[in-house]
């Protein structure tokens, strides 16, 4: 029997040896997000199972936002501004916010960061 699974922008076909079983789980299809910046802002303002950042942070707190380097496919340009806006709404001063680029060295060199 031939199976197909999503792969990249298409499908990958494969066969299993006789006697092997295979179950394929498929994600439900969801429509693409039409307004990504608005969706990100909404998610930051109303996180799942947590109070919003603006309720957790307060004036005098220090915050660090870690963002990825260019080798990662993360839309940090869409994610960081709403986080900064939430911290500002909580009264956290710009001088108390650190932006840190996580460049992936922890994976390559096994660096452990301890606080």
Secondary structure, 3 states (H helix, E strand, C coil): CEEEEEECCEEEEEECCCCCCCCCCCCCCCCCCCCHHHHHHHHHHCCCCCCCHHHHCCCCCCEEEEEECCCCCCCHHHHHHHHHHHHHHCCCCHHHEEEEEECCHHHHHCCCCCC
